[in-house]
């Protein structure tokens, strides 16, 4: 009986030490995959303009579990948001993460600077507990000259502040 209790306690201790997140690596395979994903979406917008938006909402090529393409204009209006299409058309400038970080403004600033990463705490769809999300953003211009930002994020990459 004592062995069983000790075994159970050891199991809980070991499970508590397991960290399912990975460190964020700017040149790691997960980061490179996300950069490529966003770059391909940028190419689609540069070629097809806003006609590319429909595929971002519905084509499995652009929606993989909790990874998807989103698009805002440079004024912060959300044009593509596959997890909740009802959220399209909303102004996102005041969007903040769970720690009050102004990520809406950061997305715009990163796009204005040529693109890059934003790291923040955000719950997965259907969850309430936030976890690290790393989002890659690129600016893009349609053939008609409209300017947007395109991005996608990945959960579970630990970012040390």
Beta strands, then each sheet from edge to edge (+ up, - down):
strand 1: 22-23
strand 2: 63-64
strand 3: 67-68
strand 4: 70-73
strand 5: 78-81
strand 6: 116-123
strand 7: 130-141
strand 8: 147-155
strand 9: 157-158
sheet 1: 1+ 9+
sheet 2: 2+ 3-
sheet 3: 5+ 4- 8+ 7- 6+
end
